[in-house]
Amino acid sequence: MGLWNISKRNFDIVKLKIALNNPLTRKYVSYVLEKTEDGKTRLDNILENYNKYNKRFGFLPLEIIRKGLRISKEDFSKQLKRPLIRRVILASFNSVNDYGLQIPQTFSVPLMLVWNITNKCNLKCIHCYQDAGILRKRKEKKEKELSLKEKLNVIDKIVDAGIPTLAFSGGEPLIDKDFWKVARKAKENDLYMSLNTNGTLLTKENVKKIKNLGFAYIGVSLDGASAKVHDKFRGINGMFDKTMEGIKNLIEEGLQDITCISYTWSKQNYEELPKMLKLRDKLGLRKVVVYNFIPCGRGNFSNDTTAEQREKGYEIMYNDSLKNPGKLLCTAPQFGRYCIERARKSKENATIVLSHFGTGRIKELGVLAEIIGGCGAGRAYIALQPNGDISPCVYTPSTVLGNIRKDSFLDVWKNSSLLKLMRDRENFEGNCGKCENNKICGGCRARAYVYTNNYNGADPGCIKNAELFCNLNKNFI
């Protein structure tokens, strides 16, 4: 989390919003985003030369930010050398320039691109949102995957757009014959890279390659703490042992601090949650990421957890986060709602959720939770499909906003009428629109879509929509 990790200041969101929406502030932001003779913006030059800071006007806002975050000049200077931090700062300035400070914030560029680089997979997972592998039903000609040349061109387009973070997913990325060349180019362009894998191909050789490429995050899919549970999910016996072998290879290579368990939480395995947390601690891994089950692809509606089951799970996650700060992440926006409600009832320094980016304590990160604001689909992140289709979320591959073969990320991001609609939480329907936690949660837009065929519909995965969940499931099961 970069600067967030070393900041311990409690911000006043109202004062921050007033300050950043001040005409003088907006004028300054516009000024530093202007390009100079060298083709770079003034902000680029300020960030590059911060260690030569001499109290000139252009540097003062960075000094205000640094002092507000209570970060030493030395630490701040080190952070600014990281391409990720600089890209995030540039994106933040552009966002304030384009939209002002919003709650939650719409960003001028996606902070993260999730790239399903291939539909190929060596497993037969019963809950696969991508319907990947040999069981895949959709095999039309229009699904032709990008060529190596086109994939390398995608990296250029990511860099040109100023997108800071690239997450490789699939399918199984390590099966793709072009993966290593594409990842190499991403590294050469200083992109912050993460890898989501089923773990069965994490051989010693592949793990060394991953380490050398500088991946910052590795998510390994594990849906149970035993072979009995996990292998049933994966559709092939022996995969639990294979995946555990891959995790051990990561640990032996010293990558445990960037390795996470990716656990999809469904009706069939929701009772495994405490065991997954214990397994995380036993292996010494970075965290458990509890993925929101979304009934799409091969995921069946009958496997969805009820709102009541989810609420019990949130309690387990919340208590774990209090004991082990930063060791758990849940992609369900409602976990943010649960945390806020717990915080209102207690005087403890409660856990708060930063959407898909992490968890922390409310006294330090409360303002960021409001700015980042729950589901980020179409507002903070976007997805790219194997054939080049651009979609709002990895869980909605059939919704095509454009294709990278002919469209740019920024054109789609700024001009898509659907994305503009998804960003307007005032128009959300049902309890998701009326809820007092609308800004910090907003519900999962993919779940709303697959259940109601409406991106602005209510997400039935919340206790406040329990009746809706029951009614809708009668139609699907």
Steps between C-alpha positions, in 0.01 A plus 500: 500500500799726467446838662192374687707252697728766645231758570328517839299818466124529549358724224177697504332402174283815491802730536695296246217523248471877550876541457527290185190652339620854573534700173861590582584132560332399175689777319830374641418140404420611146828695488725210605331267251597722207778362281834677471747513210641155585157341449455425870253664733622739766388242754727238340795733544401588857483131595832425331675787675340486843831410667634832367210684666583867549167644619389612156126545450454181300629281782288647779187281451718187520644637823149558633409140411819369662446693822133405505598134477768553766764339283864599522648668195739205462218240499287715271788537255553121500131438431500748211771298329258209467329505157177373661482791746579755231237359265241500781583862586471600133168315474376668819590849376331430166193368683467815712554708186232311305240434769596684818511297821206259505366256757566241370757618248479440128857474375619654174667170408447149638727444799506133405450294186413133552605313188356157437786420268370159386197272517728197517511314831611159626218466756121462493392729783127485566480869593718649221364845412689489168369154402863429411674180390374195315150535648458843341175527304571820303739418216393738225750640250459848651671362810836477326755598761745784451827417323836557668545821302158621611569406862826694501311793350256478793791574736579813296136608526497441876810716542367771266175514698688535830341192659716417807410137571471192278350179637546186287214253526323251275444216439839398630760765405794260534357283220509787252806459276546877480470572872871528582575734209204721587592508869860586407383802301274607787801486733710703258229767516498500882141382533385375839415137420291239675432140400190292568567129449354162596845410631540167324769634265709673765802281438837599645603628157185709452521641852856621432376672184218666695746624760739638238216685328427686822134408550365692798208268577423133435151368564474120514151352474418268789136432578540267795751402765484135393518298179142384551359852476746663261514221241120487480505866402782454251343204323818287503640287781850570627489876440512594870837330540621653175396849609654458846823394332489821296446710814794329669717580196404866541591487869835333429578781257424755773175625346267429794463873572338560161306172480129492584238228516217578256193338653163518321233489767188305395225293657708184453804622691406802714563296817866469390565868575651455851718216366628720218602767751687240705670368186614853416663533841651151490664568164599857589333649193414865445122470520183318407293668230136396533347531155136589459317208333324620186270255316634546148699284260480150653401641837151378586241709685441206735860539627448858615516569873195651664510850647487346849797272429694798368429702812644224721803486274552876526509466878777239474693720256455810712626333816797356311583846364503644852745234615704490179488842329567487128486119480155472339319655208143440384384614157133512604413872539261410782795418724570874494142563609535244780823661624347849508196376692726329754707817532190707577404265781840480667783725612768265369734602220291299259598330177421685179504371142673671207298325230722243321820668622523400865377543856622717785387686809230763470693771688778487242316411179139609543531780246648267237217251550252773412698618198565149363146397587411133459446345157749657261375348173502770233610762752840383628567189293412337169546158337651372176393170347722250306355613165561868577149585616489767771239435771399679822602205717660156462170350615307655208699395190190501279460876546723648231591869530753489215794299373864585555579409137323821394421697817715660767450445872452872561239544224294219648560616858397861436223454244313177581138581584475180706800591717354846558177334611681259735686788667179682596399341830209741538323292233560159660174313553352338809683507831836554328377845397337589833760355737691740725815305406447553128826694460727257684338181368259540209465125457673286237399617152576161344270321744231761442531441126495118501199494734294793367643558149559859612838648595322749724284237666521388862764245603311212668812399696428742785299441816298809408401322178432159657139497381611586146751213509229250595262623231761502225635157588155350451534598134854369453517177701 
